[in-house]
Amino acid sequence: MGKLAVKRYISLMFLIIQLVLSIFTFVGLFGGDSNPVGHTASAMLVYILPILIAANAIMLIYWLIVRHWIVTAIPVITLLCCIPYIGCLYQPGSLADIDPTQENVKIASYNVARFGREATSFISHDILAEMKKEHVDILCIQEYNNEVGDNKNNDIYKGYFPYHATGKADMTIFSRYPIKGSKTMEFEQTNNSAMWADIDIKGKQVRVFNVHLETTGFNRTLHQANKMINRGQTVETNALVNAIYGNYTLGMIIRAGQAAIVSNEVRNSNLPCILCGDFNDVPYSYVYNTMLGNMVDGFKECGSGFMYTYRGSKAVRIDYIFHDKSIEGLNYYKLPLTYSDHFPVFMQVKL
């Protein structure tokens, strides 16, 4: 085989790789439009979109080096179509300066991991101090724990947040403004739930949702596998992969149903809504799209930099604040606090 034939063969192989990458990327971009029930394969591609985008960028560099200008158009078009998705993870620029005289409200959402199940109230005190420092007006907490030794966190927080509404045991909304009503939304066959509270902010009523959707089951599966290994039991790789895939797909299906319940509640609201919480799902997924509906993703509107909210080995964005289009977002950011496996997310809005 001559050098020219080898060169053509290599180019053909790279072209096939490029086409496969582009097809998978497009399927991943639109995978969030399909309910994972019956479409788990396309829904799963959403989770590896960052890898697919990086691979397309590498292929673009390759085609530029070998000067295949026509083929270069394939990764360029693919990457251009990924710009809206990239905007869910990264926003250029810096945080806007807020006029202190401007009427605005700051909302925070934080999965506190039950305050580390501490026997004292040090962590809950520290978190409250951070909320005071950030001048938070409304705080939505997931995995809340009121009982801490002989103390009750509700009593600790009421000095700064005089109003609060409690949903299921681990869900609560604290507010510096009066709460006029609330509702708990329980999900069947799961410990997760959602809630909302109608808050009167200087004469304007807003319905604030606090949501905690079904987990992925990834960490639980690995924890169970490690326990088996520590007991001297054999864990086959295929069995572990199948268990992880099974938990992921089951989690997607459960979250899809929970997201539909919450989004219907938002649509039926007669008040402008702010939707906060731990969705346990990534941007552009079916759950993300369902929850977003006609609302605005606060980070895409007024965030800055690379946004991820999970502190574990996976740098993913799973905590969100969305808002009604009648509300204007002013600022959106997270704080690198280490009290939980999540980072708290903050948003300043103008009603």
N, C-alpha and C positions, 0 to 999 in steps of 0.2 A: 504494500500500500504506500503510495507516494505521499510526500509532505502535504500537497494540496488536498488530497483525499482525507488525510488525518485532520487537517484544519477544518474542512467542511463537516466532517463527522463531529468534531468537538463543538463547532458552532451550532449544529443541529441539536445536539444534546442540551446545550445551554438554552436554545430557543424553546425546546420542549419544557425545560425546567421553568423558564420564564412564563410560558403560557399557563402551566399548572399553578404557579404562584399567583398570577393575576386572577385566574378563575377562582381559586380558593379565597383570595382577598375580597373579590366582589360578592361571593356567596356569604362571607363573614359580615360584610358591610350591610347586607340585606337580611342576614340571618335573624336579626332582632325583630323583623316584621312578621316572622312566623312563630306561631305558638309552639313551644317545645314538645307539646303532646303530638307525636307523630312526625316531628321534624327535629329530632334531637341532634342529628349529625350537623345540619346547617347551624343550629343554635350554638353548638359547641365551638364552631369556628370563631365566634365572636370573642371567645376567651383568648385566642392566640393571635388576634389581629396585630398587636404590637410586634410579634415575631414575624408575621407575614409582611408587615410594612418595612421592617428592618431588612428582610431578605430582598424585597423589591428595590430598596435603596442600594443594596450591594450589587444587585444585578444591573441597576442603572449605571453605576460606576464602571462595571465590567464592559458594558456595551459602549460607553464613552471611550474607554481605553482602546478597545479593538476597532473603534470608529464604524460601528454598524449603525449608521444614523437612522435608518428606517425602523429597525427593531427597537432603537432607543425610545421611540414613541410609546411602546407598550408599557414599560414601567413608569414613564412620565405621566401618561393618562391615568394609570392605576393610582399613583401617588397623589395626583391632583384630586381624584375622587375621594381620597382618604382625609382630605383637609378638614371637613366637618367633624370626623371622628377624632382626629388629632386635637381639635379644639376642645374636646371634652376632657383631655388629659393635660394639655399645656396651653397657656395663654401668654402671649408676649407682653412686655411692658411691666409697669410697676403699679402697686396699689394706689388708688386715687386718694388725694387728701380730702378729708371730709370737713366741711364748714361746721364748726362747733355750734353755731347759732341756728343751723338748719334743723327743722323738725325731722327726726329720723328715729328708727327703732332698730335695736340690734338683737338678732336671734342666734342662739347657739344650739347645736345638736351634738350629743356626746354619748357614746356607748361606754359606760364606766366599768364594765366587767365586774359588777357587784362590788365596786370599790376594793377589788382584790380580796374579797371575803375577809377583810381585816377584823380583828377583835376590838380594835379601838376605832376612833373616828378621825385619825390624822389625815388620811387620804381625802375623805369627804370635805374636811376643813380646807385642805390645800386646794382642792378643785373649786370650792366656793370662793376662795381668795383670788383665784385666777379669773373667775367670772366677774368678780367685783372690779378687778383691775382692767378688764376689757369692757366694763360698763354694759354688761349684758342685761337686756330687759326681759327676754323670754328664753327659758332654758328647757329644751326637750332632752330627757335622759332615757336611755334604754339600758336594760340589765341593771335597774335600780335596786337598791337594798335599803329599806328604811331602818331595819333593826341592826344596830352596831354596838355589841356589848350591852351596856346599860343605857346607851344613848339612842335617840331617834333622829335620823337625818332630817326628817321634816321639821323638827324643832330647831335644828341648827340652821337650816336654810331660810326659815320664815322671817328672820331678822332683816334679810336683804330682799327676799322674794316673799312678800306678805300673802300672796295668793298661789294656790297650787291645785291641780286636778290630778287624780290618780286613776289610771286605767287598770289593767291587769297588774298583779303584784309587782312586776319589774318595770313598769312604765309610769312615767310621771311628767307633768309639765309644770314648771315654776314660772311665775310671772310677777313683774312689778306693777302690772296693770290688772284691774278687776276681771275675774273670770265669771262670765254670765251663765255658762252652761257647759256640759261636757258629755262625752259618750265613749264607752269602751267598745272596741270591735275585736271580738275573739275569733280566732281561726280554728277550724275543726281539726282534731287529731294532731295538735302541735302545741308547744309551750309559747310560741310566738304570738304577737298580737299587735293591734294598733289602737289609737285613740285620737280624739280631737277635743279642743277646748275653744269656746267662743270668748274672745278677749276684747274688752272695750279699751281701745287706745285713744284717749283724749277725745271721746265721742265717736270714734270710728270703730266699728266692730269687724274683727278679722277672725276667721276660723283657722286655728293652727293644728295641723296633724302631726302626730308623733308615731312613727312606724318602725317596727322591727320584724323583718321578714325571715323566713326559714333560712337556716345556715346551709353551707355547701356540704358539710359532713366530711370535708377533706381532712381537717386536723383530727377529727374524732376517729376516722379510719386509721390514720397513721399512729395515733395514740394506742389504739387497740392492737395494731400490729406490733408496736414496740413492747407492749405488755406481754404478748405471746412469745416474742423473742427472748425477753428477760426470764420467762418461765421455762426456757429451753425448748419451746415448740418451734417447729419449722414453718416459715411463712413463704410460700411459693410466690415468685414475682408475678406470674400470670394471675394468681388469685388476688393479689394485692391490687394490681392494675384494674382487674374486673370490679373489685369492691369500690375503688375510688371512682371509676367511671359510673358504676351503678348509683352511688350516692350523689354524684354530681347531677346526673340526669334526673334522678328522683327529686333532688332539691330544686332543680330548674322548674319541674312540673308543678311542685307544691307552691313555689314562689309566684309562678304565673297565675295560679288561682287566687292567691292572696292579693297580688297586685291588682287583679280585676275588681276585687271587693273594694279596695281602697279607692281606686280610680272612679268607680261608680259613685262612691260616697262624695268624692270631690266634685264630680259633675253635677250631682244633685244638690250641692250646697247653694243656699241663697246669699252667701257671704263670700267676699274674696278670700282665697285660701293661701296658706303657706304650708308646704309639705316638707317635713323634716324626717330624718331617721337613718337607720342602718338597713339598707336594702339587701345587703349580702349579694350584690350582683354588680356587674361592671357596666360602664357606659355602652350604649348601643345594643345592649341585650334586650330581649323581649320584655323583661321586667322593667328595665330603665325606660323603654319607649312607652310602655303601658302606663307607668306612674307619671311620666312627663306629660303625656296627652297634649293639651293646649297650653300647658304652663311653661314657665321660663326656667332653664337651668341657671341658677345663680352664678356658678363658676364661669360658664361660658359668657355670661353677661358682664361681669365685673371682677373676675378673678385674675390671678397673675401667677406665672411660673408653672412648675410641674405639680399637679395635684394628685396625691395619693393619700388615703386615709387609714389604711391598715398597716400596723407596725410590725407585722410578722414577716416571714420570709418572702411573701408576695407583696410587692409594692403596687397595690391596686386601689382604685377609688371605689368604695362601696358605701360611703356615707354622703348624704346629699341634703341640699336645701333648694327646693323649687318654690316658685311663687306665681301668683296670678298675674296676668298681663297688665292689670290695672295698677300694680305695685311696681315701683321703680327700684332696681337694685343699685346700691352705691358702692359696696365693698364686699369682698368675699375672700376668706382666707382660713387657714388652719393654724393651730399652735402645736409645736412638737412636744407635747406633754407626755410623760412616761408612766402615767398612773394606770393605763389600760392598754389593751392590744389594739385600740383605735385611737386616732387623733380627733380632738374636738374640731368641729367646723363652725365658722362664724359668718354671719352675713348682716350687713347694715342695709336697711331699706327705707324708702320714703313712701308713705301711704298716699 
